[in-house]
Amino acid sequence: MHAEFIIGAADPAQFPPEEQPEFAFLGRSNVGKSSLLNRLVGDGKVAFTSSRPGCTQQINFFDIDGKMRLVDLPGYGYAKAPKAIREQWVGLIETYLRERSALRLCVCILDIRRGWMDSDRQLREWLEHQGRPYLIVATKADKLRTVNAVRKELGRIQDEVPGRDVLAVSAQTGQGVKELWQAIWKIKTSQ
């Protein structure tokens, strides 16, 4: 698999043409979006990662073998940036999510150890209101000590979204990465 950075868009006018289906990765700052993207494409250097929250400040588009795009959106919640800049991010993200016809799936990422936070719930409700399909992914499963602990935390997350699957993944170990790819390909090939 070959992944290539296309553009970091700070304005909707910079969005690339809608030539392939897009799969957007959303989550709070420091939830592990960029690390997960790197693990998905098998390249630890495609998406910039940092232990400092709020480093992704634009919408980053990545081409995958000329067949699809993975899209890394700025994290919501905590970020060391002026309020005016954070508000610009919200506008940019909402424009992308509302208007992008190539968008096939939103991958909503939670930290398995934290579960749902108010900002995650607001995103989920907004996506449902907009009619955007989404998949819930719980990252950092490797941080829990046992399989039972993973099951317990997945259960807590799933309790808020009855009938929906929640995938446990780890960018460190690769747990759940195959299942996430399967979910993405299923949607890509069904449309």
ROVEX-100704 format. One record per residue: residue in three letters; x, y, z of N, C-alpha, C, O in turn. Coordinates in pm, 1 decimal. Layout:
ROVEX-100704
ATOM  res       n.X       n.Y       n.Z      ca.X      ca.Y      ca.Z       c.X       c.Y       c.Z       o.X       o.Y       o.Z
ATOM  ALA         X         Y         Z         X         Y         Z         X         Y         Z         X         Y         Z
...
end
This chain:
ROVEX-100704
ATOM  res       n.X       n.Y       n.Z      ca.X      ca.Y      ca.Z       c.X       c.Y       c.Z       o.X       o.Y       o.Z
ATOM  MET      83.9    -117.0       0.0       0.0       0.0       0.0      88.7     123.7       0.0     185.8     133.3      75.1
ATOM  HIS      52.7     217.5     -85.9     129.4     341.9     -93.0      41.7     458.2     -48.2     -65.1     481.9    -104.6
ATOM  ALA      87.4     529.6      52.4      15.7     647.2     101.7      97.8     770.8      69.3     219.6     773.2      86.7
ATOM  GLU      28.7     872.3      22.2      97.6     995.6     -14.4      19.5    1116.0      36.9    -101.4    1126.3      16.1
ATOM  PHE      89.6    1206.4     103.9      28.5    1331.0     150.4      -6.9    1415.0      28.5      76.4    1434.6     -60.0
ATOM  ILE    -130.7    1465.0      23.4    -174.6    1548.3     -88.4    -163.8    1695.9     -52.3     -94.0    1772.7    -118.5
ATOM  ILE    -235.4    1734.6      55.7    -237.2    1875.5      94.8    -288.6    1888.1     237.2    -367.3    1805.9     284.1
ATOM  GLY    -243.3    1991.7     304.6    -299.6    2033.3     431.4    -381.8    2158.0     404.6    -326.5    2264.1     375.9
ATOM  ALA    -512.6    2146.0     413.8    -602.4    2255.9     378.4    -641.8    2335.5     501.8    -697.1    2281.2     597.4
ATOM  ALA    -612.8    2464.4     498.4    -652.7    2554.4     606.5    -777.4    2633.1     568.1    -829.3    2711.7     647.3
ATOM  ASP    -825.1    2611.1     445.6    -940.7    2682.0     392.4   -1011.5    2588.2     294.4    -944.9    2513.2     223.1
ATOM  PRO   -1144.6    2590.8     289.4   -1215.6    2501.6     197.2   -1172.3    2516.8      50.9   -1180.1    2420.7     -25.7
ATOM  ALA   -1127.5    2634.1      12.1   -1081.3    2654.6    -125.7    -958.9    2568.8    -157.1    -926.6    2547.9    -274.1
ATOM  GLN    -891.2    2519.4     -54.9    -772.5    2436.2     -74.1    -804.4    2286.9     -78.4    -715.1    2206.2    -104.3
ATOM  PHE    -928.6    2248.6     -53.7    -964.0    2107.3     -59.9    -934.0    2054.5    -199.6    -962.2    2123.0    -297.9
ATOM  PRO    -877.8    1934.8    -211.0    -849.3    1879.4    -343.4    -978.1    1838.0    -414.3   -1082.1    1821.4    -350.5
ATOM  PRO    -970.7    1821.3    -547.4   -1089.5    1774.3    -620.1   -1138.1    1640.8    -562.0   -1059.5    1561.0    -511.0
ATOM  GLU   -1267.2    1619.6    -571.0   -1328.9    1500.1    -511.3   -1322.5    1383.4    -609.5   -1422.8    1345.8    -670.1
ATOM  GLU   -1202.8    1326.8    -624.0   -1179.7    1222.4    -723.0   -1191.0    1081.1    -666.4   -1216.7     987.2    -741.7
ATOM  GLN   -1172.5    1064.1    -536.8   -1182.5     933.1    -473.8   -1269.0     943.8    -348.7   -1286.9    1052.4    -293.7
ATOM  PRO   -1322.5     829.7    -304.0   -1398.5     830.1    -178.1   -1306.0     867.7     -61.9   -1188.2     832.3     -60.2
ATOM  GLU   -1361.9     939.7      34.0   -1283.2     988.4     147.8   -1337.1     930.4     278.0   -1457.4     910.8     295.2
ATOM  PHE   -1243.5     903.7     369.2   -1273.1     849.0     500.9   -1206.0     940.0     602.0   -1083.3     945.0     610.9
ATOM  ALA   -1288.6    1013.0     679.4   -1237.8    1116.4     770.0   -1219.4    1061.8     910.9   -1302.7     986.9     961.8
ATOM  PHE   -1108.5    1101.0     972.6   -1075.1    1059.5    1108.2   -1092.0    1179.9    1200.6   -1026.0    1282.6    1184.6
ATOM  LEU   -1182.8    1164.2    1298.2   -1216.7    1272.5    1390.1   -1200.3    1226.6    1533.1   -1222.7    1109.6    1564.2
ATOM  GLY   -1161.2    1317.8    1620.2   -1150.6    1284.9    1761.0   -1091.8    1401.0    1839.0   -1043.9    1499.1    1782.1
ATOM  ARG   -1096.7    1387.4    1969.9   -1038.7    1490.4    2056.3    -889.1    1500.5    2031.5    -826.4    1407.7    1980.4
ATOM  SER    -834.2    1613.0    2068.1    -689.8    1630.0    2060.2    -621.8    1523.1    2144.7    -666.3    1492.8    2255.4
ATOM  ASN    -515.8    1467.3    2092.8    -432.2    1369.2    2161.9    -500.0    1234.0    2183.9    -466.8    1161.6    2277.7
ATOM  VAL    -595.2    1200.8    2096.7    -663.1    1071.7    2108.3    -592.8     964.1    2024.7    -623.0     845.4    2037.3
ATOM  GLY    -500.0    1006.0    1940.3    -422.5     910.3    1862.9    -463.2     897.6    1717.4    -438.3     794.2    1655.4
ATOM  LYS    -526.3    1002.1    1660.9    -569.4     996.5    1520.6    -451.9     975.7    1425.5    -453.8     885.0    1342.3
ATOM  SER    -350.7    1059.3    1438.3    -237.0    1052.6    1346.0    -160.5     921.9    1361.3    -116.4     863.8    1262.2
ATOM  SER    -144.5     875.5    1484.3     -76.6     746.5    1506.1    -154.7     633.3    1441.4     -95.6     543.6    1381.4
ATOM  LEU    -286.4     636.7    1453.1    -369.3     533.5    1391.7    -357.4     539.5    1239.2    -345.6     435.6    1174.2
ATOM  LEU    -360.4     658.1    1182.5    -344.4     671.3    1037.4    -211.4     612.6     993.0    -205.6     539.9     893.8
ATOM  ASN    -105.4     643.3    1064.9      26.5     589.4    1030.1      26.0     436.5    1035.5      83.4     371.2     948.4
ATOM  ARG     -37.7     380.0    1135.9     -43.7     234.4    1148.6    -126.3     173.8    1034.6     -90.2      69.7     979.6
ATOM  LEU    -236.3     238.9     999.8    -321.7     188.8     892.3    -246.6     176.3     760.2    -264.2      79.0     687.0
ATOM  VAL    -163.4     274.5     730.6     -92.8     273.5     602.2      43.6     207.9     611.2     113.8     196.5     510.7
ATOM  GLY      82.2     164.2     731.5     208.6      93.8     747.7     330.5     182.8     736.9     440.4     135.6     708.1
ATOM  ASP     311.2     311.2     760.0     422.5     406.1     749.8     413.0     501.3     867.5     317.7     578.5     878.3
ATOM  GLY     511.2     495.8     955.1     509.8     580.0    1074.0     537.9     726.0    1049.0     546.2     804.7    1143.3
ATOM  LYS     553.1     764.1     921.5     591.6     902.5     892.4     492.0     976.9     804.6     517.3    1091.9     768.7
ATOM  VAL     379.7     915.4     768.9     285.6     981.8     679.5     216.2    1097.9     749.7     216.4    1210.0     698.9
ATOM  ALA     157.7    1072.3     864.8      88.5    1177.2     940.9     177.2    1219.2    1057.8     236.6    1134.8    1124.8
ATOM  PHE     185.8    1349.0    1081.6     268.0    1400.9    1190.5     204.8    1365.6    1324.0      85.2    1386.3    1344.6
ATOM  THR     286.1    1312.1    1414.9     237.7    1279.8    1549.1     316.4    1360.1    1650.9     431.0    1398.5    1627.5
ATOM  SER     252.1    1384.6    1764.8     315.7    1459.0    1872.0     248.1    1424.9    2003.3     130.3    1389.5    2006.0
ATOM  SER     322.5    1435.5    2111.8     260.9    1416.7    2243.2     190.8    1544.8    2286.9     119.4    1546.1    2387.1
ATOM  ARG     211.4    1651.4    2211.8     148.4    1780.0    2241.2      13.1    1786.0    2171.1       7.6    1773.3    2048.8
ATOM  PRO     -97.1    1805.3    2245.7    -228.7    1810.4    2183.0    -241.4    1928.2    2087.0    -180.1    2033.0    2107.1
ATOM  GLY    -321.5    1909.6    1982.8    -356.3    2019.3    1893.5    -257.2    2046.7    1783.1    -257.0    2156.4    1727.2
ATOM  CYS    -172.6    1950.7    1749.5     -72.3    1974.6    1645.1    -132.1    1973.2    1505.1     -83.7    2044.2    1417.1
ATOM  THR    -236.8    1893.4    1482.8    -302.5    1894.6    1352.2    -393.9    2016.5    1350.2    -494.2    2021.6    1421.4
ATOM  GLN    -357.5    2115.4    1266.9    -430.5    2241.9    1266.8    -495.0    2271.7    1132.2    -545.4    2381.6    1108.9
ATOM  GLN    -492.5    2173.7    1045.3    -557.4    2186.8     915.3    -613.0    2049.4     878.9    -590.1    1951.7     950.2
ATOM  ILE    -684.9    2042.4     769.6    -736.0    1913.3     726.2    -633.5    1852.9     630.4    -606.1    1907.9     523.7
ATOM  ASN    -578.0    1739.7     670.2    -473.4    1674.7     592.5    -531.5    1560.3     510.8    -597.5    1471.4     564.7
ATOM  PHE    -506.6    1563.3     380.6    -556.9    1464.3     286.3    -442.7    1371.3     244.6    -334.1    1416.9     209.0
ATOM  PHE    -468.8    1240.2     249.6    -370.2    1139.6     211.4    -430.1    1048.8     104.2    -538.3     993.2     123.3
ATOM  ASP    -361.2    1033.8      -7.1    -402.9     945.0    -114.0    -354.0     803.6     -83.0    -238.4     784.5     -45.4
ATOM  ILE    -441.3     705.4     -98.7    -406.7     565.5     -74.7    -419.2     490.5    -207.3    -529.2     458.1    -252.0
ATOM  ASP    -305.0     464.0    -268.4    -296.9     386.8    -393.4    -384.9     441.4    -505.3    -423.2     366.4    -595.1
ATOM  GLY    -417.5     570.4    -501.8    -502.7     627.9    -604.9    -645.7     577.5    -601.3    -722.1     599.9    -695.2
ATOM  LYS    -683.1     508.2    -491.0    -815.8     446.1    -482.0    -906.6     511.8    -379.1   -1029.0     502.0    -388.5
ATOM  MET    -847.4     578.5    -281.2    -926.0     642.1    -175.6    -838.4     744.5    -105.5    -717.8     753.1    -129.0
ATOM  ARG    -901.7     820.7     -19.6    -828.4     916.8      62.0    -864.7     897.8     208.7    -980.8     878.2     244.5
ATOM  LEU    -762.1     904.4     291.7    -782.8     913.9     435.3    -761.3    1059.8     470.6    -668.7    1123.7     420.7
ATOM  VAL    -847.7    1112.6     557.2    -847.1    1255.2     587.0    -835.8    1274.1     738.1    -920.1    1226.7     814.2
ATOM  ASP    -731.0    1343.6     780.2    -702.4    1368.5     921.7    -751.4    1508.8     956.1    -696.9    1608.2     908.3
ATOM  LEU    -855.3    1515.6    1039.9    -911.8    1644.9    1078.3    -850.9    1692.7    1209.6    -809.1    1611.2    1291.8
ATOM  PRO    -845.5    1825.2    1230.0    -793.6    1876.4    1357.1    -872.0    1820.2    1475.1    -993.3    1800.9    1466.8
ATOM  GLY    -802.4    1794.6    1583.5    -867.7    1744.5    1703.6    -950.8    1853.0    1769.5    -917.6    1971.3    1763.0
ATOM  TYR   -1058.4    1811.3    1832.5   -1139.2    1907.2    1906.2   -1108.6    1891.8    2054.3   -1044.8    1795.3    2096.3
ATOM  GLY   -1154.6    1987.6    2132.2   -1124.7    1985.8    2274.7   -1000.7    2068.8    2302.0    -982.9    2176.3    2244.7
ATOM  TYR    -916.2    2019.1    2388.8    -797.8    2092.7    2431.3    -701.8    2115.8    2314.9    -669.8    2023.4    2240.2
ATOM  ALA    -657.3    2238.0    2300.8    -549.0    2270.7    2207.3    -493.1    2406.6    2249.0    -567.8    2499.6    2279.4
ATOM  LYS    -360.8    2415.8    2249.6    -297.3    2542.7    2283.9    -294.2    2631.5    2160.8    -194.3    2640.3    2089.5
ATOM  ALA    -406.5    2696.4    2138.8    -419.3    2789.7    2026.8    -518.9    2896.2    2069.1    -608.0    2869.7    2149.9
ATOM  PRO    -504.4    3016.5    2015.0    -600.5    3122.3    2048.5    -742.7    3081.4    2010.7    -764.4    3003.9    1917.5
ATOM  LYS    -838.0    3135.0    2085.0    -977.9    3101.1    2063.2   -1020.9    3127.6    1918.7   -1095.1    3047.9    1861.2
ATOM  ALA    -976.2    3236.2    1860.4   -1013.9    3269.6    1722.6    -965.7    3161.8    1625.2   -1035.8    3128.4    1529.7
ATOM  ILE    -847.0    3108.1    1649.3    -792.6    3001.5    1563.0    -874.5    2874.1    1580.7    -907.8    2807.3    1482.8
ATOM  ARG    -906.8    2840.3    1705.4    -987.2    2720.3    1730.0   -1124.6    2732.0    1663.8   -1177.0    2633.3    1612.2
ATOM  GLU   -1182.6    2851.4    1665.1   -1311.7    2873.3    1600.1   -1301.0    2855.9    1449.2   -1394.1    2807.1    1385.2
ATOM  GLN   -1186.8    2896.0    1391.7   -1164.2    2874.6    1248.2   -1161.8    2725.1    1217.1   -1216.7    2681.3    1115.9
ATOM  TRP   -1097.7    2646.8    1304.6   -1092.8    2502.0    1284.4   -1232.8    2444.4    1282.1   -1264.7    2361.6    1196.8
ATOM  VAL   -1317.8    2487.8    1376.1   -1455.1    2438.1    1382.9   -1527.3    2467.4    1251.9   -1594.0    2380.0    1196.5
ATOM  GLY   -1514.1    2590.3    1202.6   -1577.5    2626.1    1075.2   -1525.7    2542.9     959.6   -1603.0    2498.8     874.6
ATOM  LEU   -1395.2    2521.2     956.4   -1332.9    2440.7     851.4   -1383.7    2297.1     856.3   -1420.4    2239.8     753.8
ATOM  ILE   -1385.4    2239.4     976.1   -1430.8    2101.3     993.7   -1577.8    2087.7     955.9   -1615.0    1994.6     884.4
ATOM  GLU   -1661.4    2179.4    1003.1   -1804.2    2171.7     972.2   -1829.0    2184.8     822.6   -1913.4    2114.1     767.5
ATOM  THR   -1756.3    2274.6     756.4   -1771.3    2288.9     611.6   -1735.3    2159.1     542.0   -1807.8    2113.3     453.7
ATOM  TYR   -1623.4    2099.5     581.5   -1582.7    1972.3     521.5   -1689.7    1865.1     543.4   -1732.6    1800.0     448.2
ATOM  LEU   -1731.9    1847.2     666.4   -1826.2    1740.7     699.5   -1963.5    1762.0     635.6   -2030.5    1665.8     598.0
ATOM  ARG   -2004.2    1885.9     623.6   -2137.1    1916.3     570.8   -2140.9    1910.3     417.5   -2239.9    1865.0     360.1
ATOM  GLU   -2033.8    1955.5     351.0   -2040.6    1977.9     207.1   -1964.7    1877.3     121.3   -1985.3    1873.9       0.0
ATOM  ARG   -1879.7    1797.2     178.8   -1792.9    1710.0      98.3   -1871.0    1588.5      48.5   -1905.6    1500.4     127.2
ATOM  SER   -1898.4    1583.7     -80.4   -1976.2    1471.9    -134.9   -1893.3    1343.9    -144.7   -1950.8    1235.2    -149.9
ATOM  ALA   -1761.1    1353.0    -147.4   -1675.2    1234.4    -154.4   -1664.4    1163.0     -19.0   -1615.4    1050.3     -12.3
ATOM  LEU   -1709.9    1227.8      87.9   -1698.9    1169.9     222.1   -1793.1    1051.1     236.6   -1914.9    1065.5     225.5
ATOM  ARG   -1735.3     933.1     261.6   -1813.8     811.0     274.2   -1835.2     767.4     419.0   -1937.5     707.7     452.4
ATOM  LEU   -1737.4     798.0     504.4   -1745.7     750.9     642.4   -1664.2     841.6     733.1   -1554.7     885.6     697.7
ATOM  CYS   -1719.2     868.5     849.7   -1646.2     939.6     954.7   -1603.4     835.5    1057.8   -1686.4     762.5    1111.9
ATOM  VAL   -1474.9     829.8    1084.0   -1421.4     738.4    1184.3   -1405.4     820.7    1311.8   -1312.3     900.2    1324.6
ATOM  CYS   -1497.0     800.5    1405.3   -1498.4     877.0    1530.9   -1412.1     803.5    1632.7   -1440.4     689.6    1669.6
ATOM  ILE   -1307.2     870.1    1677.0   -1207.9     805.2    1761.1   -1220.7     852.6    1905.9   -1222.4     972.3    1934.6
ATOM  LEU   -1229.6     754.7    1995.6   -1232.1     780.4    2139.7   -1111.6     712.1    2201.9   -1061.7     613.0    2148.7
ATOM  ASP   -1065.5     763.8    2312.4    -962.8     696.0    2392.1   -1037.8     594.1    2477.6   -1124.6     631.7    2556.4
ATOM  ILE   -1005.7     467.0    2463.0   -1078.6     361.3    2533.8   -1078.1     383.0    2685.0   -1170.8     340.5    2753.9
ATOM  ARG    -974.7     448.6    2736.8    -964.8     470.1    2881.6   -1052.4     585.0    2929.8   -1083.4     593.2    3048.6
ATOM  ARG   -1092.0     672.6    2840.5   -1171.3     791.0    2878.2   -1318.6     775.5    2843.2   -1405.4     832.2    2909.5
ATOM  GLY   -1346.4     697.5    2737.5   -1484.9     680.1    2694.7   -1541.9     807.8    2635.6   -1468.8     894.0    2587.0
ATOM  TRP   -1674.5     818.1    2640.9   -1744.7     933.6    2585.0   -1723.8    1056.7    2671.0   -1737.2    1051.5    2793.3
ATOM  MET   -1691.3    1165.9    2607.2   -1687.9    1296.1    2673.2   -1791.6    1383.3    2602.7   -1838.7    1349.0    2494.2
ATOM  ASP   -1826.7    1495.3    2664.1   -1932.2    1579.6    2606.9   -1903.7    1618.9    2462.5   -1994.5    1618.6    2379.4
ATOM  SER   -1778.9    1652.6    2431.6   -1745.4    1693.0    2294.7   -1765.8    1576.9    2196.2   -1805.2    1600.0    2081.9
ATOM  ASP   -1739.8    1453.6    2238.5   -1763.5    1336.7    2153.5   -1913.3    1317.9    2129.4   -1956.3    1287.8    2018.0
ATOM  ARG   -1990.3    1335.8    2233.7   -2136.4    1322.3    2220.6   -2191.0    1428.1    2124.9   -2277.3    1399.3    2042.0
ATOM  GLN   -2140.2    1550.8    2137.2   -2185.3    1657.9    2048.2   -2152.3    1624.8    1903.2   -2234.9    1646.8    1814.7
ATOM  LEU   -2033.2    1572.5    1878.0   -1995.0    1532.9    1742.4   -2088.8    1423.2    1691.5   -2138.6    1431.0    1579.2
ATOM  ARG   -2112.4    1322.2    1773.3   -2199.5    1211.0    1733.3   -2339.2    1262.5    1697.7   -2395.4    1223.6    1595.3
ATOM  GLU   -2394.7    1349.2    1781.1   -2527.8    1404.0    1755.8   -2529.3    1488.0    1628.3   -2625.2    1482.7    1551.3
ATOM  TRP   -2422.3    1566.2    1606.1   -2413.5    1649.7    1486.5   -2408.0    1562.1    1362.0   -2476.9    1590.2    1263.9
ATOM  LEU   -2326.8    1455.9    1364.4   -2317.4    1365.3    1249.7   -2451.7    1298.0    1221.8   -2492.4    1284.7    1106.4
ATOM  GLU   -2519.6    1256.1    1327.6   -2650.8    1194.1    1309.1   -2749.9    1292.3    1249.4   -2827.5    1256.6    1160.8
ATOM  HIS   -2747.7    1416.5    1297.6   -2836.3    1520.5    1244.9   -2807.4    1547.3    1096.9   -2899.5    1571.2    1018.8
ATOM  GLN   -2679.4    1543.2    1058.5   -2639.4    1568.3     920.0   -2657.0    1444.6     831.3   -2643.1    1452.4     709.3
ATOM  GLY   -2687.2    1331.6     893.3   -2703.8    1208.7     817.3   -2573.1    1149.6     767.1   -2571.2    1077.9     667.0
ATOM  ARG   -2464.2    1179.3     836.3   -2332.8    1127.6     797.1   -2307.5     992.9     864.6   -2321.3     981.9     986.4
ATOM  PRO   -2270.8     890.1     787.5   -2238.8     760.5     849.3   -2109.5     770.0     929.8   -2016.1     841.0     892.6
ATOM  TYR   -2106.6     697.2    1040.0   -1985.9     698.9    1121.9   -1961.3     563.4    1185.8   -2052.2     482.4    1204.3
ATOM  LEU   -1834.6     542.4    1218.6   -1787.2     422.0    1285.7   -1714.1     467.5    1411.0   -1637.7     563.9    1407.4
ATOM  ILE   -1737.4     398.2    1521.3   -1671.7     435.5    1647.1   -1552.4     343.6    1669.1   -1563.8     221.1    1665.0
ATOM  VAL   -1437.7     406.5    1692.5   -1313.5     334.0    1715.0   -1256.0     378.9    1848.9   -1241.1     498.4    1874.4
ATOM  ALA   -1224.4     283.6    1932.4   -1164.4     312.5    2063.6   -1015.4     280.6    2056.2    -975.9     164.4    2045.7
ATOM  THR    -933.8     385.0    2061.7    -788.6     367.5    2049.3    -724.4     340.5    2184.8    -788.2     347.9    2289.8
ATOM  LYS    -597.6     309.4    2177.7    -511.3     289.3    2294.7    -551.6     166.8    2376.7    -535.1     163.8    2498.7
ATOM  ALA    -605.0      65.6    2307.3    -645.1     -58.6    2375.7    -526.0    -124.8    2444.0    -542.8    -196.5    2542.7
ATOM  ASP    -406.9    -101.3    2392.4    -286.0    -160.0    2452.3    -255.4    -102.6    2589.9    -176.7    -160.5    2664.8
ATOM  LYS    -315.8       9.2    2624.0    -290.9      72.5    2754.2    -365.3       2.8    2867.4    -335.0      24.9    2984.6
ATOM  LEU    -461.9     -80.9    2833.0    -535.0    -156.4    2935.4    -464.3    -289.5    2956.7    -411.2    -348.1    2862.3
ATOM  ARG    -463.6    -336.0    3078.2    -380.1    -451.4    3115.2    -434.1    -587.0    3072.3    -356.6    -679.8    3049.1
ATOM  THR    -565.6    -599.9    3061.4    -622.0    -732.2    3032.7    -729.7    -724.0    2924.6    -784.0    -617.4    2895.3
ATOM  VAL    -758.0    -839.3    2867.0    -866.0    -850.6    2769.1    -998.9    -815.0    2834.8   -1083.6    -750.9    2772.7
ATOM  ASN   -1017.3    -856.3    2959.7   -1141.6    -823.5    3030.8   -1156.5    -673.5    3050.9   -1267.5    -620.8    3043.7
ATOM  ALA   -1046.5    -604.4    3075.8   -1052.1    -458.1    3091.3   -1092.6    -392.8    2959.4   -1169.5    -296.6    2958.9
ATOM  VAL   -1041.6    -444.2    2848.0   -1079.8    -392.2    2716.2   -1229.0    -415.0    2693.8   -1300.2    -324.1    2651.1
ATOM  ARG   -1275.9    -535.6    2722.3   -1419.4    -566.9    2704.8   -1507.7    -475.2    2790.3   -1611.1    -426.3    2744.8
ATOM  LYS   -1465.0    -453.3    2914.2   -1542.6    -368.7    3004.9   -1553.8    -225.7    2950.3   -1662.4    -167.8    2948.5
ATOM  GLU   -1441.7    -169.9    2906.3   -1443.7     -32.4    2855.5   -1519.5     -22.9    2723.9   -1590.2      75.1    2700.7
ATOM  LEU   -1505.9    -123.7    2637.0   -1585.0    -125.5    2513.1   -1733.8    -130.1    2545.1   -1814.2     -64.3    2479.2
ATOM  GLY   -1769.8    -207.5    2645.8   -1909.6    -215.5    2687.9   -1962.8     -81.3    2733.8   -2075.6     -44.1    2701.6
ATOM  ARG   -1880.6      -7.6    2809.9   -1922.9     126.2    2855.9   -1945.4     219.6    2737.4   -2041.5     296.6    2735.4
ATOM  ILE   -1856.6     212.4    2639.1   -1870.9     297.1    2520.2   -1993.9     255.5    2440.8   -2071.2     340.2    2396.1
ATOM  GLN   -2011.7     126.4    2423.6   -2122.9      74.3    2344.0   -2258.4     100.4    2409.3   -2359.1     111.9    2339.5
ATOM  ASP   -2262.1     109.7    2540.5   -2388.4     136.3    2610.1   -2454.9     264.4    2561.2   -2577.4     276.1    2565.0
ATOM  GLU   -2375.1     360.5    2515.3   -2431.6     488.1    2469.2   -2477.1     483.0    2324.6   -2544.7     574.6    2277.6
ATOM  VAL   -2441.0     376.9    2253.3   -2479.3     365.7    2112.5   -2529.3     223.6    2084.5   -2465.9     149.5    2009.4
ATOM  PRO   -2642.5     185.4    2144.3   -2693.4      49.0    2127.8   -2707.2      12.4    1979.7   -2751.8      92.6    1897.6
ATOM  GLY   -2668.1    -109.4    1949.0   -2679.6    -157.0    1811.9   -2562.6    -122.2    1722.1   -2556.6    -168.1    1608.0
ATOM  ARG   -2470.6     -42.9    1770.6   -2352.4      -6.1    1691.1   -2231.4     -83.8    1739.7   -2214.1    -107.8    1859.1
ATOM  ASP   -2148.9    -122.1    1644.5   -2022.5    -185.2    1680.2   -1922.1     -78.3    1720.7   -1924.7      33.7    1669.6
ATOM  VAL   -1835.1    -114.0    1811.6   -1723.0     -28.9    1851.0   -1597.4    -114.1    1835.5   -1587.6    -222.7    1892.5
ATOM  LEU   -1502.3     -64.3    1758.7   -1377.6    -137.5    1737.9   -1272.1     -91.8    1837.6   -1251.2      27.9    1856.8
ATOM  ALA   -1206.3    -187.8    1900.4   -1091.3    -157.0    1986.2    -966.7    -168.5    1900.0    -945.1    -270.5    1834.4
ATOM  VAL    -884.2     -63.5    1900.0    -762.5     -64.7    1819.7    -643.8     -16.3    1901.0    -657.9      48.4    2004.7
ATOM  SER    -526.9     -50.0    1850.0    -403.0       0.3    1908.0    -306.6      32.1    1795.6    -271.3     -55.8    1717.0
ATOM  ALA    -264.1     156.3    1787.4    -163.7     195.1    1688.8     -28.7     133.3    1724.0      56.0     114.6    1636.6
ATOM  GLN      -8.8     101.8    1850.8     119.0      44.4    1893.9     131.8    -102.5    1856.0     235.7    -144.3    1804.9
ATOM  THR      27.9    -180.9    1880.4      36.1    -325.4    1858.6     -28.6    -371.0    1727.7      -1.9    -481.3    1680.2
ATOM  GLY    -112.8    -286.9    1670.3    -184.8    -325.1    1548.7    -317.9    -391.6    1575.9    -389.8    -426.3    1482.2
ATOM  GLN    -352.5    -410.3    1703.1    -481.9    -469.9    1737.6    -594.6    -391.9    1669.8    -599.1    -269.2    1677.8
ATOM  GLY    -684.3    -462.4    1603.9    -802.9    -401.3    1544.6    -780.9    -331.5    1411.8    -877.8    -287.5    1349.8
ATOM  VAL    -657.1    -319.5    1365.8    -629.5    -247.6    1241.4    -690.1    -321.8    1121.7    -748.2    -259.0    1033.1
ATOM  LYS    -677.1    -453.0    1118.4    -734.9    -531.9    1009.7    -886.3    -512.8    1004.6    -943.6    -496.0     897.0
ATOM  GLU    -950.2    -515.5    1120.5   -1095.6    -499.2    1127.2   -1138.0    -360.2    1081.4   -1241.8    -345.1    1016.9
ATOM  LEU   -1058.3    -258.6    1114.2   -1088.7    -122.7    1069.3   -1076.9    -114.2     917.7   -1163.3     -55.5     852.5
ATOM  TRP    -971.3    -171.9     860.6    -957.5    -173.5     714.7   -1075.6    -245.9     650.0   -1126.9    -202.0     547.1
ATOM  GLN   -1117.6    -354.7     709.4   -1231.3    -429.2     653.5   -1356.7    -342.2     651.3   -1431.9    -344.1     553.8
ATOM  ALA   -1379.6    -266.4     757.7   -1496.7    -178.1     763.4   -1487.5     -69.1     657.4   -1587.1     -36.4     592.9
ATOM  ILE   -1368.7     -12.8     639.3   -1349.2      92.1     538.5   -1370.8      35.5     398.3   -1442.5      95.3     318.1
ATOM  TRP   -1309.5     -79.2     367.9   -1323.5    -138.6     234.6   -1467.3    -180.2     206.3   -1513.5    -169.7      92.7
ATOM  LYS   -1537.8    -226.9     307.3   -1676.7    -266.5     287.9   -1759.2    -146.5     240.0   -1840.8    -158.8     148.7
ATOM  ILE   -1737.0     -31.4     302.3   -1810.0      89.0     261.8   -1763.6     137.2     125.7   -1845.1     177.6      42.7
ATOM  LYS   -1633.7     133.3     102.5   -1580.1     178.0     -26.9   -1637.8      95.6    -141.1   -1677.6     151.6    -243.2
ATOM  THR   -1642.8     -34.6    -125.8   -1688.6    -119.6    -235.0   -1840.4    -125.0    -248.0   -1892.0    -171.5    -349.6
ATOM  SER   -1912.2     -78.2    -146.6   -2059.2     -82.3    -153.1   -2117.8      40.4    -220.8   -2238.9      47.6    -242.0
ATOM  GLN   -2032.2     138.6    -255.3   -2087.0     261.9    -313.2   -2035.4     287.1    -451.5   -2071.9     386.7    -513.9
end
